[in-house]
């Protein structure tokens, strides 16, 4: 992988998916744009296949474009459960409000627990995606 000596740009986006028998979580971080769409659609597909409530942790998103929002709307359409968005920052909240997608999801503040691989129940299926992988 090539390295560059110029000033570092904004944080690259990542998508992580973790599931337990009773819930799933998508964790989105950094700048998310059309480059992330395929990885996000894969994670959304897995979340829908689990057929459990899905939490979308967006607290660390610094940028999100309409292609990412379109991928998340697939989750809303295909899921049998109403997704919950955790701590959307202003950039995400604006998109949820202006597109009215915010009316189709639950929005909550910081959660009281995590669904990370180290604390996930037996049988969890962690999956991480990052730009450039």
N, C-alpha and C positions, 0 to 999 in steps of 0.2 A: 504494500500500500504506500503510495507516495505521500510525503510530508511537505508542507508548505511553510515558508518562513514569515508569511504575512500575518497581520493581526488576526487572531481567531475570530470566527464568525459566531453567530448565535448557536445555541446548543442544538445538535441534531435531534430529531424526534425518535422516540422509541415507543413500541407497543409491546406490552407483556400481557399474557393471559394465564390465569391460575384458576383451577376449579377444584371444588370438593363435592361430595355427594349432594349437598344442599344449597350451594350457591357458586357463582362464578364471578370473576372480577377481571375487567380489562383495565390496565393501567397505562395511561397515555402520558408522555412527558415530552417537553421541549417543543420544537417547531414541527408541526404536522402539516404536510401538504400532499399533493398528488403523488409524490414519490413514495409515500407511505401507504397509499390506497390498497395495493395488493396485500401487504402484510396485515393491514387492518381488516380487510375483507376476510382473510383466512381466520383471524382471531374471532371475528363476528360469527363466521360459520361454525366454528368450534363451540362458541358460547350457545348458539341456537341449538346445536345437536345435544348439548347437555340438558336442555329443557329444565333449567333451574333459574331462580331470580338472578339477574345480572346487574352488577354494580360497575359503573364506569368511573374510575378515579381520574379526574382531569385536573386536579389541583396544581400540577406542575406543568401544564400546557402554557407555552408562551406565544404560540401562533397556531391558528387552525384555519385552513381554507375550506371552500365549499365541497371539494372532493372528499375530504374527511367527514364532513357533516353528512354527505350523501351515504357514505359507508355506514355511519352510525344510524342513519335513518333505516337502513336495511335491518339492523338489529331490532329497531322498534317495530317494524312491519312483520318480521318473521318470528319474534319471540312471543311465547304465550304468557309471559310475565312482563309487567311494566318495568322498564329499566330504571335504575336509580343513578343519578349523576352526583358524584361526591365533590364538593367544594369547587364548583366551576369558577375560574378567575374571570375578571371582567371581559376579556376577549372571547371566551367561550360563552359566557352568559349573554353577551350581546348577540352572538349568532343564534343561540337557542331562542332568544326573545324575538329577534327580527324575522326568523323563519317560522316561528310559532311551534317549533319542535319542543320547546320547553313546556308546552301544554300537554305533551304526550309522555313525559317522563317525570319521575319524582326527583327533586333536587334537595340535597341535604348538605349540612356543614361537615366538618371533619368527623370521620368515623371513629369509633372507640376501639376498633380492632383491625388487624391486618390479615390479609389472606396471601401471605408470602410462602414460598416453598418450605422454609424452615418451620413454620407454624401450621402448615396445611395438614389436614387429616390424611390418613393413609389412603392411597388411591388417587391422590390429586395428580393433575397432569399439568405441570408448569410448562409454559412455552413463551419464549422471549423473541422479539423481533427488533432489530435496530437497522437504521439506515446503513447501507453498504454491506450488509450481511448477505 
